């Protein structure tokens, strides 16, 4: 018998970034996620009801470090999208902003549409049909 918690969902996600100002600009200004808290070394933006904490690098962050989805740990994060037209709008807006993305693609496993992209630290994200 396992621990069997009964969570209503994810409370928050925390990401370590190499340049907090650059990441704040990407998430808040480029993506348009609202900033709900700023303090030294931390910016919190909201993705729907989920807070995303952006934490600046520390002395333990290796110089030149970048995200690698093939290492053990996080592979990618996905933000739910409820309207296909919104998915296409976001894909176009990412391209217009110069952000490399897949365009709208079909996930063959789940039969859902998505668009994948990376943040300035190469952390992999998707907007994914709910």
MOVEN-V689664 format. One record per pair of residues at least 4 apart in sequence whose ideal C-beta (glycine too) atoms are under 8 Angstrom apart, sorted by sequence separation. I is the first residue (numbers start at 1). J is the second residue. D is the distance in Angstrom with one decimal. If there is no record, write none. Layout:
I_J_D / I_J_D
This chain:
7_11_7.9 / 18_22_7.9 / 19_23_6.3 / 20_24_6.1 / 21_25_6.5 / 22_26_6.5 / 23_27_6.1 / 24_28_5.4 / 25_29_4.8 / 26_30_4.9 / 27_31_5.3 / 28_32_7.3 / 38_42_7.3 / 46_50_7.0 / 47_51_7.9 / 57_61_3.6 / 61_65_5.8 / 82_86_7.0 / 83_87_7.1 / 84_88_6.6 / 85_89_6.3 / 86_90_6.2 / 87_91_6.5 / 88_92_6.5 / 89_93_6.2 / 90_94_6.3 / 91_95_6.7 / 92_96_6.1 / 93_97_6.2 / 95_99_7.1 / 107_111_6.9 / 118_122_4.8 / 119_123_4.7 / 17_22_7.6 / 24_29_7.7 / 25_30_6.6 / 26_31_6.6 / 28_33_6.0 / 37_42_7.1 / 38_43_5.2 / 46_51_5.9 / 47_52_5.4 / 69_74_7.2 / 81_86_5.5 / 94_99_4.3 / 106_111_7.1 / 107_112_5.0 / 118_123_6.4 / 17_23_4.1 / 27_33_5.0 / 28_34_7.4 / 37_43_7.2 / 38_44_7.7 / 45_51_7.5 / 46_52_7.3 / 69_75_4.7 / 81_87_4.9 / 95_101_6.4 / 106_112_7.4 / 107_113_7.4 / 118_124_5.6 / 119_125_6.5 / 28_35_5.0 / 37_44_4.2 / 44_51_5.1 / 45_52_5.1 / 67_74_7.8 / 69_76_6.0 / 94_101_4.4 / 106_113_5.9 / 107_114_5.7 / 117_124_8.0 / 118_125_6.8 / 15_23_7.8 / 35_43_6.2 / 36_44_5.2 / 44_52_6.9 / 57_65_7.8 / 95_103_7.7 / 105_113_7.0 / 116_124_6.6 / 117_125_5.6 / 35_44_7.1 / 36_45_7.0 / 44_53_5.1 / 45_54_7.0 / 81_90_7.2 / 104_113_5.5 / 105_114_6.1 / 116_125_7.0 / 117_126_7.7 / 35_45_5.5 / 36_46_5.6 / 43_53_7.6 / 44_54_7.3 / 91_101_6.0 / 104_114_7.4 / 105_115_7.0 / 116_126_4.7 / 24_35_7.3 / 34_45_6.4 / 42_53_6.2 / 43_54_4.5 / 91_102_7.9 / 104_115_5.4 / 105_116_7.3 / 115_126_6.7 / 33_45_3.9 / 34_46_5.1 / 42_54_7.0 / 91_103_5.3 / 102_114_7.8 / 103_115_6.4 / 114_126_4.7 / 115_127_5.1 / 33_46_6.1 / 42_55_5.6 / 91_104_5.2 / 102_115_5.8 / 114_127_6.4 / 24_38_7.7 / 33_47_5.9 / 41_55_6.3 / 42_56_7.4 / 101_115_5.5 / 102_116_4.5 / 114_128_4.3 / 28_43_7.4 / 36_51_6.8 / 41_56_4.7 / 101_116_6.4 / 102_117_7.4 / 113_128_7.8 / 114_129_6.6 / 27_43_7.6 / 88_104_5.7 / 101_117_4.0 / 112_128_6.2 / 113_129_4.7 / 28_45_5.8 / 87_104_5.7 / 100_117_6.6 / 112_129_4.5 / 27_45_4.8 / 99_117_5.5 / 100_118_6.9 / 24_43_4.7 / 33_52_7.0 / 23_43_7.3 / 20_41_6.9 / 94_115_7.0 / 107_128_7.6 / 20_42_7.9 / 20_43_6.3 / 94_117_5.5 / 91_115_4.2 / 27_52_6.9 / 90_115_6.1 / 87_113_5.7 / 27_54_6.5 / 87_114_7.3 / 87_115_6.1 / 84_113_6.3 / 24_54_6.5 / 23_54_4.9 / 48_79_7.1 / 12_44_7.9 / 47_79_5.1 / 48_80_6.9 / 81_114_7.9 / 20_54_6.2 / 20_55_7.6 / 20_56_3.8 / 78_114_7.2 / 91_127_7.8 / 13_50_6.5 / 15_52_6.7 / 17_54_5.3 / 19_56_7.8 / 20_57_7.9 / 90_127_5.1 / 12_50_6.5 / 13_51_7.5 / 14_52_7.9 / 15_53_6.8 / 17_55_6.8 / 19_57_7.7 / 11_50_7.8 / 12_51_4.2 / 13_52_5.2 / 14_53_4.1 / 15_54_5.7 / 16_55_5.3 / 17_56_6.5 / 18_57_5.1 / 9_49_7.7 / 10_50_5.7 / 11_51_7.7 / 12_52_7.1 / 13_53_7.0 / 15_55_6.9 / 16_56_8.0 / 17_57_6.9 / 76_116_7.3 / 87_127_5.8 / 9_50_7.6 / 12_53_6.0 / 14_55_6.1 / 16_57_6.7 / 86_127_7.9 / 16_58_8.0 / 87_129_6.3 / 18_61_6.7 / 16_61_6.6 / 84_129_6.7 / 77_123_7.3 / 79_125_7.0 / 81_127_4.7 / 18_65_6.4 / 76_123_7.9 / 77_124_7.3 / 78_125_7.2 / 79_126_7.2 / 81_128_6.2 / 82_129_7.7 / 18_66_7.8 / 76_124_3.6 / 77_125_5.4 / 78_126_4.2 / 79_127_5.4 / 80_128_6.3 / 81_129_5.5 / 82_130_5.3 / 74_123_7.6 / 75_124_6.9 / 76_125_6.4 / 77_126_7.4 / 78_127_7.5 / 79_128_7.0 / 80_129_7.8 / 81_130_6.5 / 76_126_6.1 / 78_128_4.2 / 80_130_4.2 / 67_118_7.6 / 67_121_5.3 / 68_122_7.7 / 66_121_5.9 / 67_122_4.4 / 69_124_5.1 / 66_122_4.7 / 67_123_4.5 / 67_124_7.0 / 13_77_6.4 / 30_97_5.5 / 30_99_7.0 / 27_119_7.3 / 26_119_5.5 / 26_120_5.3 / 23_119_6.6 / 23_120_6.0 / 22_120_5.2 / 23_121_7.0 / 19_120_6.9 / 17_119_7.8 / 18_120_7.8 / 17_120_7.5 / 18_121_5.5 / 17_121_5.3 / 15_121_7.9 / 17_123_8.0 / 15_123_6.1
